[in-house]
């Protein structure tokens, strides 16, 4: 479009189009796998034109995450009348802001520390407002308990980021709203005896096993690209170049760490399910095993969420296929317990459960609670609809 003087004029809403396209691509492929040229192409402009809107890819990521959080904040404001209204507003927002879960858990941590802290403060303010709404309806709740429920609600809805199942819109919103209301209604009686985090016993004392554990921890905490081989070596008391005696590349080390975690997950959780009796007992045993695994393997869960997209294509395909097989086991089991669920509903609920538990063991201050295991089991049952 041009003016009467021939000067080019930017189409209205171009910045919003860029943010939407960038958010979709970051969500689908991961921040590191997307170039500015690819974002520009998605909206029909050149890369230089894109730089007139954003100084660079980090700034683009910051604004994408901020736009998603603005949408969340609007939903929280719209749901101020009570828990049911809050869940309805957040359910609709969860569908519209489907990328937020991966953007927040995986990509936002790549932003500069000051920017991350600013966005985190804004999200915490939203959770405090949610907790205020919940507290007015449930005055027996301590603020910390109300906030834990609200964080868990956001995590459950964030599970939408990890799949593409989409029932018809009205049914989708009703399902999510009902799931959320069940979660926010979980009773908070006096906690049982504290359940300490189980201490994981080393599989072996080999340097390779030490490197696998260190890699999972460092990649989870700082990101694959922000950890050098010198730092990996120092974590286990060897020189950086010595890492290559055990793994040919850093990418091979990442892949091996994720394989090790998957093997343990399958062994512990699938074993617990298989050794139980009736489907309801098997589901309960699986939940307990999964929560126990999550509490002992925080770094593995974190690096799985944040770094799977950094794997080479063959390794990434194996990781995704294994994840789907694990999900399928749970969907089949849940439908045996709740045969009225179709596959889409069962998958949505199982993803919500995984997301709730995975975030619950990783995010402070809730992850430090003595009663976390007990609470996560109650929350997981609520979102699965078996509480």
C-alpha positions in Angstrom: 0.0 0.0 0.0 1.3 3.5 -0.8 0.3 7.0 0.1 -0.6 9.7 -2.5 3.1 10.7 -2.3 4.2 7.2 -3.1 5.7 6.3 0.3 5.2 2.8 1.5 2.9 2.4 4.4 3.0 -0.7 6.7 -0.2 -2.8 6.7 -2.3 -2.3 9.9 -1.7 -5.0 12.5 1.6 -6.1 11.0 3.4 -6.3 14.4 0.6 -8.5 15.8 0.8 -10.7 12.7 4.6 -11.1 13.3 4.0 -12.0 17.0 1.4 -14.6 16.1 3.6 -16.2 13.5 6.7 -16.1 15.7 4.8 -17.6 18.6 3.5 -20.5 16.5 7.0 -21.2 15.1 8.8 -21.0 18.4 6.1 -23.3 19.9 6.3 -25.8 17.1 10.0 -25.9 16.5 11.8 -24.3 19.5 13.4 -20.9 19.6 16.8 -22.0 18.5 15.4 -23.8 15.4 13.6 -20.7 14.0 15.3 -17.9 12.1 14.2 -14.3 11.7 14.0 -15.0 8.0 11.6 -17.8 8.5 9.4 -15.6 10.7 9.5 -12.8 8.1 8.5 -15.3 5.3 5.6 -16.5 7.3 4.0 -13.0 7.2 5.1 -12.1 3.7 7.9 -9.6 4.5 11.6 -9.5 4.2 14.0 -10.1 7.1 15.2 -6.4 7.0 11.6 -5.3 7.2 11.2 -7.5 10.3 14.1 -5.8 12.0 12.2 -2.5 11.7 9.7 -3.9 14.2 12.2 -5.9 16.4 15.9 -5.3 17.2 16.6 -9.1 17.0 15.3 -12.5 17.9 15.7 -12.1 21.7 13.5 -9.0 21.5 11.0 -10.8 19.3 10.9 -13.7 21.9 10.4 -11.3 24.8 7.4 -9.6 23.0 5.9 -12.9 22.0 6.0 -14.1 25.6 4.7 -10.8 26.9 1.8 -10.9 24.4 0.8 -14.4 25.6 1.0 -13.3 29.2 -1.2 -10.2 28.4 -3.8 -12.6 27.1 -3.6 -14.6 30.3 -3.9 -11.5 32.4 -7.0 -10.4 30.5 -8.6 -13.8 31.3 -7.8 -13.6 35.0 -9.4 -10.1 35.0 -12.5 -11.5 33.2 -12.9 -14.3 35.8 -13.0 -12.2 38.9 -16.5 -13.2 39.9 -15.6 -16.6 41.3 -13.8 -19.9 40.7 -16.3 -21.1 38.0 -16.0 -17.8 36.1 -12.2 -17.9 36.5 -12.0 -21.5 35.1 -14.3 -20.6 32.2 -12.3 -17.5 31.2 -9.0 -19.4 31.6 -10.3 -22.4 29.6 -11.1 -20.2 26.7 -7.7 -18.4 27.0 -5.9 -21.8 27.2 -7.3 -22.7 23.8 -6.5 -19.4 22.3 -3.0 -19.2 23.9 -2.1 -22.8 23.3 1.6 -21.9 22.8 2.0 -20.3 26.2 3.0 -23.5 28.0 6.0 -24.3 25.9 7.0 -20.7 25.4 7.1 -20.2 29.2 8.6 -23.4 30.3 11.1 -23.9 27.4 11.9 -20.7 25.6 11.4 -17.8 28.1 14.2 -19.1 30.2 16.6 -18.1 27.3 15.8 -14.4 27.8 18.2 -12.2 29.8 17.8 -12.6 33.6 16.3 -9.2 34.1 13.7 -9.7 31.5 12.8 -13.2 32.8 12.5 -11.7 36.3 10.1 -9.0 35.1 7.9 -11.5 33.3 7.9 -13.8 36.3 6.8 -11.0 38.5 3.9 -10.3 36.2 2.9 -13.9 36.2 3.1 -14.1 40.0 0.8 -11.1 40.2 -1.7 -12.9 38.1 -1.5 -16.0 40.3 -2.0 -13.8 43.4 -5.1 -12.4 41.8 -6.4 -15.8 41.0 -5.7 -16.9 44.6 -7.7 -13.9 45.9 -10.7 -15.0 43.8 -10.4 -18.5 45.0 -9.8 -17.4 48.6 -13.1 -15.5 48.7 -14.9 -18.6 47.7 -12.9 -20.9 50.0 -11.9 -18.8 53.0 -10.6 -21.9 54.8 -7.6 -22.0 52.4 -4.3 -20.6 53.5 -2.9 -18.2 50.9 -0.1 -20.6 50.1 -2.6 -23.4 49.5 -4.7 -21.2 47.2 -1.7 -20.2 45.3 -0.5 -23.8 44.9 -4.0 -24.7 43.5 -3.8 -21.7 41.0 -0.3 -22.5 39.8 -1.5 -26.1 39.3 -4.5 -24.9 37.3 -2.2 -22.9 35.0 0.0 -26.0 34.6 -2.9 -28.2 33.8 -4.1 -25.9 31.1 -0.6 -25.5 29.9 -0.7 -29.2 29.0 -2.5 -28.1 25.8 0.9 -26.9 24.5 2.1 -30.5 24.2 -0.6 -31.9 21.9 -3.0 -30.9 19.1 -6.2 -32.7 20.2 -9.1 -30.3 19.7 -12.7 -31.3 20.3 -15.4 -28.9 19.0 -14.8 -25.5 20.7 -17.8 -25.5 23.0 -17.1 -29.0 24.2 -13.4 -28.2 24.6 -14.2 -25.2 26.8 -16.7 -27.1 28.9 -14.2 -30.0 29.4 -11.4 -27.6 30.5 -13.6 -25.5 32.7 -14.9 -28.6 34.4 -11.5 -30.0 34.9 -10.4 -26.7 36.4 -13.3 -26.5 38.7 -12.6 -30.0 40.0 -9.0 -29.0 40.7 -9.9 -25.8 42.5 -12.4 -27.7 44.7 -9.8 -30.2 45.9 -10.1 -30.3 49.8 -7.2 -29.1 51.8 -7.5 -30.9 55.1 -4.6 -31.1 57.5 -1.6 -32.6 55.6 -0.4 -36.1 56.4 3.1 -36.9 57.6 5.7 -35.2 55.5 7.0 -37.3 52.6 10.6 -36.4 52.0 12.0 -36.4 48.5 13.4 -39.9 47.9 17.2 -39.9 47.5 18.2 -41.3 44.2 20.8 -44.0 44.4 23.5 -43.8 41.6 23.1 -46.5 39.0 26.9 -46.9 39.0 30.1 -45.1 39.9 31.3 -44.8 36.3 32.4 -41.4 34.9 29.9 -41.9 32.1 27.0 -42.1 34.5 28.3 -39.1 36.4 28.4 -37.1 33.1 24.8 -38.2 32.2 23.5 -36.9 35.6 25.5 -33.7 35.3 24.4 -33.0 31.8 20.7 -33.4 32.7 21.2 -31.0 35.6 23.1 -28.3 33.7 21.1 -28.5 30.5 17.9 -28.2 32.6 19.1 -25.3 34.6 20.8 -23.3 31.9 20.0 -24.7 28.5 21.9 -26.9 26.1 23.6 -24.0 24.3 24.6 -22.2 27.5 26.7 -25.1 28.9 30.2 -25.8 27.6 32.1 -29.0 27.7 34.5 -27.4 30.1 31.6 -26.8 32.5 30.4 -30.4 32.0 33.8 -31.8 32.7 34.3 -29.5 35.8 31.0 -30.8 37.2 32.4 -34.3 37.5 36.1 -33.4 38.2 37.6 -33.8 34.7 39.0 -31.5 32.0 36.6 -30.4 29.3 38.3 -32.3 26.5 38.0 -35.5 28.5 34.3 -35.4 28.0 35.0 -36.6 24.5 36.5 -39.8 25.8 32.9 -40.8 26.7 30.8 -39.0 24.1 31.7 -37.9 20.6 29.7 -34.7 20.9 27.7 -32.6 23.3 24.6 -33.5 21.4 25.4 -37.2 21.8 25.6 -36.6 25.6 22.2 -34.8 25.6 20.7 -37.7 23.7 22.2 -40.3 26.0 20.9 -38.4 29.1 17.4 -38.4 27.7 17.6 -42.1 26.9 18.7 -42.9 30.4 15.8 -40.9 31.8 13.3 -42.6 29.5 14.5 -46.1 30.5 14.1 -45.4 34.2 10.7 -43.8 33.7 9.4 -46.8 31.7 10.9 -49.3 34.2 9.5 -47.6 37.3 6.1 -46.4 36.1 5.1 -49.1 33.6 6.3 -51.7 36.1 4.1 -50.3 38.8 1.1 -50.3 36.5 1.7 -53.8 35.3 2.1 -55.2 38.8 -1.2 -53.8 40.0 -4.6 -55.6 39.6 -7.8 -54.0 38.5 -7.6 -50.9 36.3 -8.4 -48.5 39.1 -5.6 -50.0 41.2 -3.2 -49.9 38.3 -4.0 -46.2 37.7 -3.4 -45.4 41.3 -0.2 -47.3 41.4 0.9 -45.6 38.2 0.2 -42.1 39.6 2.1 -42.8 42.8 5.1 -44.1 40.8 5.0 -41.1 38.4 4.9 -38.6 41.2 7.7 -40.4 43.0 9.8 -40.5 39.8 9.1 -36.8 39.2 10.3 -35.8 42.6 13.5 -37.8 42.2 14.2 -36.8 38.6 13.4 -33.1 38.4 16.4 -32.5 36.1 15.4 -35.2 33.7 11.8 -33.9 33.4 13.1 -30.4 33.0 15.6 -31.2 30.2 13.0 -33.3 28.5 10.6 -30.3 28.3 13.3 -27.8 27.4 15.8 -29.6 25.2 14.1 -32.4 23.2 13.9 -30.1 20.2 17.7 -29.7 20.3 18.2 -33.4 19.5 19.3 -34.6 16.1 16.3 -35.6 14.0 16.7 -39.4 14.5 17.1 -39.0 18.2 14.2 -36.5 18.4 11.9 -38.9 16.5 12.7 -41.7 19.0 12.1 -39.4 21.9 8.8 -38.3 20.6 7.7 -41.8 19.6 8.5 -43.1 23.1 6.6 -40.2 24.7 3.6 -41.1 22.5 3.8 -44.7 23.6 3.9 -43.7 27.2 0.9 -41.4 26.8 -1.0 -44.2 25.0 -0.5 -46.5 28.0 -2.1 -44.0 30.3 -4.9 -43.1 27.9 -5.9 -46.8 27.6 -5.8 -47.2 31.3 -7.8 -44.1 32.0 -10.5 -45.2 29.6 -10.7 -48.5 31.3 -11.4 -46.7 34.6 -13.6 -44.0 32.9 -15.1 -45.7 29.8 -17.3 -42.6 29.1 -14.2 -40.7 28.0 -13.4 -40.7 24.3 -9.8 -40.7 23.2 -9.6 -37.0 22.9 -10.9 -36.3 26.4 -8.6 -39.0 27.9 -5.6 -37.6 26.1 -6.3 -34.0 27.2 -6.7 -35.1 30.8 -3.6 -37.2 30.8 -1.5 -34.4 29.3 -3.0 -32.0 32.0 -1.9 -34.5 34.7 1.6 -34.8 33.3 2.0 -31.0 33.0 0.7 -30.4 36.5 3.1 -32.9 38.1 6.1 -31.9 36.0 5.7 -28.2 36.9 4.7 -29.0 40.5 8.1 -30.6 41.3 10.1 -27.9 39.5 8.5 -24.6 40.4 9.3 -23.0 43.8 8.1 -22.3 46.4 5.5 -25.1 46.0 8.2 -27.7 45.1 9.7 -27.2 48.6 6.5 -28.2 50.5 6.6 -31.2 52.8 3.2 -32.3 51.7 3.9 -31.9 47.9 3.6 -35.6 47.1 0.2 -35.9 48.8 -1.1 -32.7 47.1 0.1 -33.7 43.7 -1.6 -37.0 43.9 -4.9 -35.3 44.9 -4.5 -32.8 42.1 -3.7 -35.5 39.5 -6.8 -37.5 40.4 -8.9 -34.4 40.1 -7.8 -33.5 36.6 -8.1 -37.2 35.5 -11.6 -37.2 37.0 -10.9 -40.2 39.3 -10.6 -38.3 42.6 
